[in-house]
Amino acid sequence: MSSTGTANTRIPVTLIPGDGIGPECVGSARRILEAAGAPIEWEECQAGAEVFKRGLPSGVPPETMDSITRTRVALKGPLETPVGFGEKSANVTLRKLFETYANVRPVREMPGVKTPYSGRGVDLVIVRENVEDLYAGIEYAQTPGVAECLKLISVKGCEKIARFAFEYARSEGRASVACATKANIMKMTEGTLKRVFEEVAPDYPDIESWHVIIDNCAHQLVKRPEQFGVIVTTNMNGDIISDLSSALIGGLGYAPSANIGNEIAIFEAVHGSAPKYAGKDVINPTAVILSAVMMLRYLELFEQADAIEHAIGVTLESGVLTGDVMGYDKGTPTTVYTDAIISNLGKRSETWTVREHTPLKLPKLAPEADYVRPATRAVVGLDVFIESPFSATELGASLMELTADTKLSLKMVSSRGTKVFPPTGAITDTLDHWRARFIIRENPGDLPDDDVHELLQRISSRHRWMHIEKLQEFDGELGFTRDQGEN
Amino acid sequence: MSSTGTANTRIPVTLIPGDGIGPECVGSARRILEAAGAPIEWEECQAGAEVFKRGLPSGVPPETMDSITRTRVALKGPLETPVGFGEKSANVTLRKLFETYANVRPVREMPGVKTPYSGRGVDLVIVRENVEDLYAGIEYAQTPGVAECLKLISVKGCEKIARFAFEYARSEGRASVACATKANIMKMTEGTLKRVFEEVAPDYPDIESWHVIIDNCAHQLVKRPEQFGVIVTTNMNGDIISDLSSALIGGLGYAPSANIGNEIAIFEAVHGSAPKYAGKDVINPTAVILSAVMMLRYLELFEQADAIEHAIGVTLESGVLTGDVMGYDKGTPTTVYTDAIISNLGKRSETWTVREHTPLKLPKLAPEADYVRPATRAVVGLDVFIESPFSATELGASLMELTADTKLSLKMVSSRGTKVFPPTGAITDTLDHWRARFIIRENPGDLPDDDVHELLQRISSRHRWMHIEKLQEFDGELGFTRDQGEN
C-alpha cells in the first residue's frame, strides 16, 4: 500500500485496457479519476487476446509483468483467452504470479437499479482466498476412467485470508465477518479455515464473527442477504457465492473486485470482455469505475474515492442508466453516462451513504516455510491407490497375501471413499480404481522409508499402482480421515 | 423401481421417523398417504441420535439396513449426528452405503408462499451426483501446515448422472437439461462431466441441453431462475446450488429430495431436525410430504401422487400456512395443516399445474470395472510431493543432483500449482510443501516400476516425501495438467 498520495507526487499505476469492451470501461474510469483530480501516472500495458495471438502462452508479456512489479498496482479491463492459443487464463495468471491472495468482491444495492431485492439494503463483501484450493488446477487421470483434482489448503493461507477479512472489515467500519466453509464434510481442508478463523477472531473483538456452512450460506444469501457484512471463504466456494451475490444487486455491470497481495494489488471488474458489445458505446462501465474507486482507497486517496462514489450515486438516482438495465436500445451511452458522473463530481448523493474508510492494514505473517511445527510426528501407514479389474475381495486377498510378511498389514480396500474390503454389506458400484490402506502391523512408531519401498515393490510385482499417500500423525492426531464404513 | 403398485398388493416401504421434528413431519406424510389410498405397508425403523447414543458409530442399526435392503425404498425424517458420538453423518452413510448416486432436488414456487420471486414461475430440479467428488471425504495432513482433499470423478459416475438427468427430465416432460461444471478450471475432473454430458445428450434429441459454468449458474439462478428446467452437476457444486435454489421458493420447509440408485431409493426432506421446534405442533411438514409424493411416483403410484399435490396446492391457496412462513406465533399447527390437506384430497388446484409423469427409466451401464479402455497407455514420469524447509532453489538443486544419473530428470518444482523452480520471476509465498515433477530423460516410453523405486530411494536419502502420483498418458493424451508457469 502506498502512502505517497499527495497532490505533488503522482502515483504510478499500470493500466491494462484489456479486450472487447475493456478499453471503453477502462477509458471511462480513467476519465473520471482524472476529472476527480486523482494524482495518478498511468502506465498503459498490454495483456490478453493480442498477446496470446503473438504466441505468448501466458497472455501477459514481460513488459507488463515489469510494469506491475514496479508500480505494484494495476487497473485492468477483462482479458480473453482465445480458444487454442493459451492453456491458462491470463486473468488467473496475473493473480497467481503476483500472489494476490485476497479476492475482494463488494456487493451493494445501487440507487435506481431495480431488482427483487431493492430496498433491502444489501451491502456485503465476499473475501475469497485467491491462490490455493482446487484452483491450483493440479489434476491427474489416475485410471483411464477416473480423474483426480487436488484440493490443497494451508494453515498459513487460511490465516492470511482470515486476518485479511477482519482487517478489511475494520478498514470499512463493518460490524461482522462470517466464515463460510464445508468443514462438516472436509474437516481437514475446509476445516482448517474454520479453525484458523476461530483462532484469529479474538484479535478483532470489535467485530462480530461466526461460521456458516457454505451451502447454508448460499441459501441465506438468497433468503436474507442483508444479514451479512463480510464473508470470508475458500477459493472455489468463493467463486460460486461471489457470482451468486452479484446477481442480487443488478448483475455484473455493478460488480467491482480487487485482487490484493502483500506486494501487489490488481483491480478489475468481474465481467467478461463481451465482444459483441465492443466499440458500440453501450456498455455499463460502473464495475470498472467502482474497481478504480477501490484502488483509490487502497492508495489512500480517500477524498477522490468518496467524490466519485457520490457522483455515481447522484447519476443513478437521476435515472441515468445504461443498456444492461434499461435494454440496449434505450440505455444511456457509455460516454454520456461517464460525462454525467463527471458533471456530478462534487455533488452529494441523497440516498447513498459513503462508508468512512481507514487505511487497510495487510496481515504480516512469519516468513518461515515450516509455519506449523508439531512437537511429535510419525508415519503410521500408507495408502496405495491401485488400478485393477479384480473384484474388491480378489484384490483384498491378493494384497494380504503379497504383504503377509512385511511390517505393514492391509486394513481395508475402499472405492471412492467407501470401504469395500473386508466386505460391509454395502451396495457399491466399484470401478477399477481402489485405495488400499496399510498400517504398521505392531509396535506403532515412525515407519522407515525402507519399509515403504519394500511394500511398493511387493505390490508392483502383481498390481498397477498410480498414487501413494503416507499416513501421518502430528502431535498424536491422525493426519488422515477414515472411510465410510471404516472403524 | 417397483411396478407392483396395484390396489391388491401393498408395497413395503421402510419408514424412518428420525430425530427432532422428524416424527411429526413423517407422521403427517404417512397420514396423508394413507388418506390418499396409497397401498403402502410401512416398516418403521430407527436411525439417528438414539442409535448413536447406543454406541453404534454409523447411526444406522443392522435391522434398518436389512429393512432397506429388503424394501428397496425408504421415507425418512432428518437425522442428527450428535457431537462426540459419530464421525460420519447418518444421512450420508445411508446415501453412500446404498449407492444412491442421484440426489434429486425439485424447487418450485408454491401457491400463497410469498418470496421476492413470486409470480415468476420458478420450477426447476437440481440433479446432483451423490457419491463421488470431494464428498468421498478422503483427506490427508500432508505436512503439519498443509492439508489435501481428493476430488475424484469417474467417467462411469458422470455417465450415470448425466443419463439419469435426461431420463428424469423425460419422466416429468421437462424441456431442458443444463449441465453446470467448473470445467474451465478443472478440465479433467469437472471436465469429465461436461464431456460425458455432451456425448450423452444426442441420445435425448427431444430435450434441449447446454453447459453452464457453475459460478455463472449460481448467478443465473438468482437473476433469472425461470430459465432452468433440470440442472445436472457434481456433488459439491450441487450441494451449494441446491440449497441456493431452495431459498428462491420460500425455504427448506418446501424442499423435498430423493436419493436414487439403481437398487434403492431414499426420500427425505432437505431440512434438519430443528430440535427446538420438536413436539410443539408448529413445523411445516410440506418438504417431507412432497418427498413422499416423489416416492409415490417412483413407485408408479401416479394417481395418489397427483391427488396429494393438488390437495397441497388447494390448501396453500386457501391461505393455510405454517409458522415458518407466517411466524411461529401465527402459523397453522402441523396437525391442522395436515388435516386441511387430507380434507382437500379430491379437489383440484386452480393455480397449481400437476405435471404429467411417466415411469422413470434408470440408466443401466455396462458392469465392467474397466469401463474405459484406452488403446495405448504409458507412464511418462512422476510427481513427488516433498516436505522441506529448503528454498525452491535449494530443493531444486538438491533434487537435480540426487537424480542426475537416473532415468528421470527434474522438470520443475511447484508450490500449490505455481512453478517456482526453475525460477519464473513470480512472487510466490511458498510453504514447506512442494511438488517435484520428474519426466523420462530420453526415449519416452512406459516407465518401469523399478525406476520409480530407484528414484524414491534416492529422494528418501535426503528428503521427506509424503505423496506420489504417476504421470500417465492414455491414447497419447497427457493424463496430468501443467502448472501455472510450466510450459
HADDOCK unambig.tbl for C-alpha pairs under 7 A between the chains (distance, minus, plus):
assign (segid A and resid 93 and name CA) (segid B and resid 484 and name CA) 6.91 0.50 0.50
assign (segid A and resid 97 and name CA) (segid B and resid 426 and name CA) 4.69 0.50 0.50
assign (segid A and resid 97 and name CA) (segid B and resid 427 and name CA) 5.77 0.50 0.50
assign (segid A and resid 97 and name CA) (segid B and resid 428 and name CA) 6.76 0.50 0.50
assign (segid A and resid 98 and name CA) (segid B and resid 426 and name CA) 6.12 0.50 0.50
assign (segid A and resid 98 and name CA) (segid B and resid 427 and name CA) 4.95 0.50 0.50
assign (segid A and resid 98 and name CA) (segid B and resid 428 and name CA) 6.84 0.50 0.50
assign (segid A and resid 99 and name CA) (segid B and resid 427 and name CA) 5.84 0.50 0.50
assign (segid A and resid 99 and name CA) (segid B and resid 428 and name CA) 5.48 0.50 0.50
assign (segid A and resid 99 and name CA) (segid B and resid 429 and name CA) 6.78 0.50 0.50
assign (segid A and resid 116 and name CA) (segid B and resid 116 and name CA) 5.30 0.50 0.50
assign (segid A and resid 116 and name CA) (segid B and resid 117 and name CA) 6.95 0.50 0.50
assign (segid A and resid 117 and name CA) (segid B and resid 116 and name CA) 6.94 0.50 0.50
assign (segid A and resid 132 and name CA) (segid B and resid 416 and name CA) 6.41 0.50 0.50
assign (segid A and resid 135 and name CA) (segid B and resid 185 and name CA) 6.71 0.50 0.50
assign (segid A and resid 136 and name CA) (segid B and resid 416 and name CA) 5.85 0.50 0.50
assign (segid A and resid 136 and name CA) (segid B and resid 417 and name CA) 4.49 0.50 0.50
assign (segid A and resid 137 and name CA) (segid B and resid 185 and name CA) 6.40 0.50 0.50
assign (segid A and resid 137 and name CA) (segid B and resid 186 and name CA) 5.91 0.50 0.50
assign (segid A and resid 137 and name CA) (segid B and resid 417 and name CA) 6.51 0.50 0.50
assign (segid A and resid 138 and name CA) (segid B and resid 417 and name CA) 6.20 0.50 0.50
assign (segid A and resid 138 and name CA) (segid B and resid 481 and name CA) 6.09 0.50 0.50
assign (segid A and resid 139 and name CA) (segid B and resid 188 and name CA) 6.45 0.50 0.50
assign (segid A and resid 139 and name CA) (segid B and resid 480 and name CA) 5.49 0.50 0.50
assign (segid A and resid 139 and name CA) (segid B and resid 481 and name CA) 5.50 0.50 0.50
assign (segid A and resid 140 and name CA) (segid B and resid 479 and name CA) 5.50 0.50 0.50
assign (segid A and resid 140 and name CA) (segid B and resid 480 and name CA) 4.36 0.50 0.50
assign (segid A and resid 140 and name CA) (segid B and resid 481 and name CA) 6.81 0.50 0.50
assign (segid A and resid 141 and name CA) (segid B and resid 479 and name CA) 4.54 0.50 0.50
assign (segid A and resid 141 and name CA) (segid B and resid 480 and name CA) 6.15 0.50 0.50
assign (segid A and resid 144 and name CA) (segid B and resid 372 and name CA) 5.68 0.50 0.50
assign (segid A and resid 144 and name CA) (segid B and resid 373 and name CA) 6.54 0.50 0.50
assign (segid A and resid 144 and name CA) (segid B and resid 374 and name CA) 6.62 0.50 0.50
assign (segid A and resid 144 and name CA) (segid B and resid 474 and name CA) 6.62 0.50 0.50
assign (segid A and resid 145 and name CA) (segid B and resid 154 and name CA) 5.51 0.50 0.50
assign (segid A and resid 145 and name CA) (segid B and resid 155 and name CA) 5.13 0.50 0.50
assign (segid A and resid 145 and name CA) (segid B and resid 371 and name CA) 6.64 0.50 0.50
assign (segid A and resid 145 and name CA) (segid B and resid 372 and name CA) 5.28 0.50 0.50
assign (segid A and resid 146 and name CA) (segid B and resid 152 and name CA) 6.85 0.50 0.50
assign (segid A and resid 146 and name CA) (segid B and resid 153 and name CA) 5.76 0.50 0.50
assign (segid A and resid 146 and name CA) (segid B and resid 154 and name CA) 4.23 0.50 0.50
assign (segid A and resid 146 and name CA) (segid B and resid 155 and name CA) 6.33 0.50 0.50
assign (segid A and resid 147 and name CA) (segid B and resid 152 and name CA) 5.81 0.50 0.50
assign (segid A and resid 147 and name CA) (segid B and resid 153 and name CA) 5.38 0.50 0.50
assign (segid A and resid 147 and name CA) (segid B and resid 154 and name CA) 6.17 0.50 0.50
assign (segid A and resid 147 and name CA) (segid B and resid 188 and name CA) 6.06 0.50 0.50
assign (segid A and resid 147 and name CA) (segid B and resid 189 and name CA) 5.37 0.50 0.50
assign (segid A and resid 148 and name CA) (segid B and resid 150 and name CA) 6.56 0.50 0.50
assign (segid A and resid 148 and name CA) (segid B and resid 151 and name CA) 5.41 0.50 0.50
assign (segid A and resid 148 and name CA) (segid B and resid 152 and name CA) 4.61 0.50 0.50
assign (segid A and resid 148 and name CA) (segid B and resid 153 and name CA) 6.43 0.50 0.50
assign (segid A and resid 148 and name CA) (segid B and resid 189 and name CA) 6.10 0.50 0.50
assign (segid A and resid 149 and name CA) (segid B and resid 150 and name CA) 6.23 0.50 0.50
assign (segid A and resid 149 and name CA) (segid B and resid 151 and name CA) 5.05 0.50 0.50
assign (segid A and resid 149 and name CA) (segid B and resid 152 and name CA) 6.72 0.50 0.50
assign (segid A and resid 149 and name CA) (segid B and resid 189 and name CA) 6.41 0.50 0.50
assign (segid A and resid 150 and name CA) (segid B and resid 148 and name CA) 6.56 0.50 0.50
assign (segid A and resid 150 and name CA) (segid B and resid 149 and name CA) 6.21 0.50 0.50
assign (segid A and resid 150 and name CA) (segid B and resid 150 and name CA) 5.29 0.50 0.50
assign (segid A and resid 150 and name CA) (segid B and resid 151 and name CA) 6.24 0.50 0.50
assign (segid A and resid 151 and name CA) (segid B and resid 148 and name CA) 5.43 0.50 0.50
assign (segid A and resid 151 and name CA) (segid B and resid 149 and name CA) 5.05 0.50 0.50
assign (segid A and resid 151 and name CA) (segid B and resid 150 and name CA) 6.25 0.50 0.50
assign (segid A and resid 152 and name CA) (segid B and resid 146 and name CA) 6.86 0.50 0.50
assign (segid A and resid 152 and name CA) (segid B and resid 147 and name CA) 5.81 0.50 0.50
assign (segid A and resid 152 and name CA) (segid B and resid 148 and name CA) 4.62 0.50 0.50
assign (segid A and resid 152 and name CA) (segid B and resid 149 and name CA) 6.71 0.50 0.50
assign (segid A and resid 152 and name CA) (segid B and resid 416 and name CA) 6.97 0.50 0.50
assign (segid A and resid 153 and name CA) (segid B and resid 146 and name CA) 5.77 0.50 0.50
assign (segid A and resid 153 and name CA) (segid B and resid 147 and name CA) 5.39 0.50 0.50
assign (segid A and resid 153 and name CA) (segid B and resid 148 and name CA) 6.44 0.50 0.50
assign (segid A and resid 154 and name CA) (segid B and resid 145 and name CA) 5.53 0.50 0.50
assign (segid A and resid 154 and name CA) (segid B and resid 146 and name CA) 4.23 0.50 0.50
assign (segid A and resid 154 and name CA) (segid B and resid 147 and name CA) 6.19 0.50 0.50
assign (segid A and resid 155 and name CA) (segid B and resid 145 and name CA) 5.14 0.50 0.50
assign (segid A and resid 155 and name CA) (segid B and resid 146 and name CA) 6.33 0.50 0.50
assign (segid A and resid 185 and name CA) (segid B and resid 135 and name CA) 6.74 0.50 0.50
assign (segid A and resid 185 and name CA) (segid B and resid 137 and name CA) 6.42 0.50 0.50
assign (segid A and resid 186 and name CA) (segid B and resid 137 and name CA) 5.93 0.50 0.50
assign (segid A and resid 188 and name CA) (segid B and resid 139 and name CA) 6.46 0.50 0.50
assign (segid A and resid 188 and name CA) (segid B and resid 147 and name CA) 6.04 0.50 0.50
assign (segid A and resid 189 and name CA) (segid B and resid 147 and name CA) 5.37 0.50 0.50
assign (segid A and resid 189 and name CA) (segid B and resid 148 and name CA) 6.10 0.50 0.50
assign (segid A and resid 189 and name CA) (segid B and resid 149 and name CA) 6.41 0.50 0.50
assign (segid A and resid 214 and name CA) (segid B and resid 240 and name CA) 6.86 0.50 0.50
assign (segid A and resid 215 and name CA) (segid B and resid 239 and name CA) 6.14 0.50 0.50
assign (segid A and resid 215 and name CA) (segid B and resid 240 and name CA) 4.39 0.50 0.50
assign (segid A and resid 215 and name CA) (segid B and resid 243 and name CA) 5.68 0.50 0.50
assign (segid A and resid 216 and name CA) (segid B and resid 243 and name CA) 6.52 0.50 0.50
assign (segid A and resid 218 and name CA) (segid B and resid 240 and name CA) 6.30 0.50 0.50
assign (segid A and resid 218 and name CA) (segid B and resid 243 and name CA) 6.52 0.50 0.50
assign (segid A and resid 218 and name CA) (segid B and resid 244 and name CA) 4.87 0.50 0.50
assign (segid A and resid 219 and name CA) (segid B and resid 243 and name CA) 5.18 0.50 0.50
assign (segid A and resid 219 and name CA) (segid B and resid 244 and name CA) 4.24 0.50 0.50
assign (segid A and resid 219 and name CA) (segid B and resid 247 and name CA) 5.35 0.50 0.50
assign (segid A and resid 222 and name CA) (segid B and resid 244 and name CA) 6.52 0.50 0.50
assign (segid A and resid 222 and name CA) (segid B and resid 247 and name CA) 5.86 0.50 0.50
assign (segid A and resid 222 and name CA) (segid B and resid 248 and name CA) 6.74 0.50 0.50
assign (segid A and resid 223 and name CA) (segid B and resid 247 and name CA) 5.46 0.50 0.50
assign (segid A and resid 239 and name CA) (segid B and resid 215 and name CA) 6.14 0.50 0.50
assign (segid A and resid 240 and name CA) (segid B and resid 214 and name CA) 6.88 0.50 0.50
assign (segid A and resid 240 and name CA) (segid B and resid 215 and name CA) 4.39 0.50 0.50
assign (segid A and resid 240 and name CA) (segid B and resid 218 and name CA) 6.29 0.50 0.50
assign (segid A and resid 243 and name CA) (segid B and resid 215 and name CA) 5.68 0.50 0.50
assign (segid A and resid 243 and name CA) (segid B and resid 216 and name CA) 6.54 0.50 0.50
assign (segid A and resid 243 and name CA) (segid B and resid 218 and name CA) 6.52 0.50 0.50
assign (segid A and resid 243 and name CA) (segid B and resid 219 and name CA) 5.18 0.50 0.50
assign (segid A and resid 244 and name CA) (segid B and resid 218 and name CA) 4.88 0.50 0.50
assign (segid A and resid 244 and name CA) (segid B and resid 219 and name CA) 4.25 0.50 0.50
assign (segid A and resid 244 and name CA) (segid B and resid 222 and name CA) 6.50 0.50 0.50
assign (segid A and resid 247 and name CA) (segid B and resid 219 and name CA) 5.36 0.50 0.50
assign (segid A and resid 247 and name CA) (segid B and resid 222 and name CA) 5.85 0.50 0.50
assign (segid A and resid 247 and name CA) (segid B and resid 223 and name CA) 5.46 0.50 0.50
assign (segid A and resid 248 and name CA) (segid B and resid 222 and name CA) 6.75 0.50 0.50
assign (segid A and resid 369 and name CA) (segid B and resid 389 and name CA) 5.67 0.50 0.50
assign (segid A and resid 369 and name CA) (segid B and resid 430 and name CA) 6.73 0.50 0.50
assign (segid A and resid 369 and name CA) (segid B and resid 431 and name CA) 4.46 0.50 0.50
assign (segid A and resid 369 and name CA) (segid B and resid 432 and name CA) 4.87 0.50 0.50
assign (segid A and resid 370 and name CA) (segid B and resid 389 and name CA) 6.04 0.50 0.50
assign (segid A and resid 370 and name CA) (segid B and resid 431 and name CA) 6.64 0.50 0.50
assign (segid A and resid 370 and name CA) (segid B and resid 432 and name CA) 5.43 0.50 0.50
assign (segid A and resid 371 and name CA) (segid B and resid 145 and name CA) 6.63 0.50 0.50
assign (segid A and resid 372 and name CA) (segid B and resid 144 and name CA) 5.68 0.50 0.50
assign (segid A and resid 372 and name CA) (segid B and resid 145 and name CA) 5.26 0.50 0.50
assign (segid A and resid 373 and name CA) (segid B and resid 144 and name CA) 6.53 0.50 0.50
assign (segid A and resid 374 and name CA) (segid B and resid 144 and name CA) 6.63 0.50 0.50
assign (segid A and resid 389 and name CA) (segid B and resid 369 and name CA) 5.64 0.50 0.50
assign (segid A and resid 389 and name CA) (segid B and resid 370 and name CA) 6.03 0.50 0.50
assign (segid A and resid 416 and name CA) (segid B and resid 132 and name CA) 6.41 0.50 0.50
assign (segid A and resid 416 and name CA) (segid B and resid 136 and name CA) 5.85 0.50 0.50
assign (segid A and resid 416 and name CA) (segid B and resid 152 and name CA) 6.99 0.50 0.50
assign (segid A and resid 417 and name CA) (segid B and resid 136 and name CA) 4.48 0.50 0.50
assign (segid A and resid 417 and name CA) (segid B and resid 137 and name CA) 6.51 0.50 0.50
assign (segid A and resid 417 and name CA) (segid B and resid 138 and name CA) 6.21 0.50 0.50
assign (segid A and resid 426 and name CA) (segid B and resid 97 and name CA) 4.66 0.50 0.50
assign (segid A and resid 426 and name CA) (segid B and resid 98 and name CA) 6.08 0.50 0.50
assign (segid A and resid 427 and name CA) (segid B and resid 97 and name CA) 5.76 0.50 0.50
assign (segid A and resid 427 and name CA) (segid B and resid 98 and name CA) 4.92 0.50 0.50
assign (segid A and resid 427 and name CA) (segid B and resid 99 and name CA) 5.84 0.50 0.50
assign (segid A and resid 428 and name CA) (segid B and resid 97 and name CA) 6.74 0.50 0.50
assign (segid A and resid 428 and name CA) (segid B and resid 98 and name CA) 6.79 0.50 0.50
assign (segid A and resid 428 and name CA) (segid B and resid 99 and name CA) 5.46 0.50 0.50
assign (segid A and resid 429 and name CA) (segid B and resid 99 and name CA) 6.76 0.50 0.50
assign (segid A and resid 430 and name CA) (segid B and resid 369 and name CA) 6.71 0.50 0.50
assign (segid A and resid 431 and name CA) (segid B and resid 369 and name CA) 4.46 0.50 0.50
assign (segid A and resid 431 and name CA) (segid B and resid 370 and name CA) 6.65 0.50 0.50
assign (segid A and resid 432 and name CA) (segid B and resid 369 and name CA) 4.86 0.50 0.50
assign (segid A and resid 432 and name CA) (segid B and resid 370 and name CA) 5.44 0.50 0.50
assign (segid A and resid 449 and name CA) (segid B and resid 460 and name CA) 6.71 0.50 0.50
assign (segid A and resid 453 and name CA) (segid B and resid 453 and name CA) 6.59 0.50 0.50
assign (segid A and resid 460 and name CA) (segid B and resid 449 and name CA) 6.70 0.50 0.50
assign (segid A and resid 466 and name CA) (segid B and resid 469 and name CA) 5.81 0.50 0.50
assign (segid A and resid 466 and name CA) (segid B and resid 470 and name CA) 5.03 0.50 0.50
assign (segid A and resid 467 and name CA) (segid B and resid 468 and name CA) 5.41 0.50 0.50
assign (segid A and resid 467 and name CA) (segid B and resid 469 and name CA) 4.52 0.50 0.50
assign (segid A and resid 467 and name CA) (segid B and resid 470 and name CA) 6.33 0.50 0.50
assign (segid A and resid 468 and name CA) (segid B and resid 467 and name CA) 5.41 0.50 0.50
assign (segid A and resid 468 and name CA) (segid B and resid 468 and name CA) 5.10 0.50 0.50
assign (segid A and resid 468 and name CA) (segid B and resid 469 and name CA) 6.74 0.50 0.50
assign (segid A and resid 469 and name CA) (segid B and resid 466 and name CA) 5.79 0.50 0.50
assign (segid A and resid 469 and name CA) (segid B and resid 467 and name CA) 4.51 0.50 0.50
assign (segid A and resid 469 and name CA) (segid B and resid 468 and name CA) 6.72 0.50 0.50
assign (segid A and resid 470 and name CA) (segid B and resid 466 and name CA) 5.02 0.50 0.50
assign (segid A and resid 470 and name CA) (segid B and resid 467 and name CA) 6.33 0.50 0.50
assign (segid A and resid 474 and name CA) (segid B and resid 144 and name CA) 6.64 0.50 0.50
assign (segid A and resid 479 and name CA) (segid B and resid 140 and name CA) 5.51 0.50 0.50
assign (segid A and resid 479 and name CA) (segid B and resid 141 and name CA) 4.54 0.50 0.50
assign (segid A and resid 480 and name CA) (segid B and resid 139 and name CA) 5.51 0.50 0.50
assign (segid A and resid 480 and name CA) (segid B and resid 140 and name CA) 4.38 0.50 0.50
assign (segid A and resid 480 and name CA) (segid B and resid 141 and name CA) 6.15 0.50 0.50
assign (segid A and resid 481 and name CA) (segid B and resid 138 and name CA) 6.10 0.50 0.50
assign (segid A and resid 481 and name CA) (segid B and resid 139 and name CA) 5.53 0.50 0.50
assign (segid A and resid 481 and name CA) (segid B and resid 140 and name CA) 6.84 0.50 0.50
assign (segid A and resid 484 and name CA) (segid B and resid 93 and name CA) 6.84 0.50 0.50
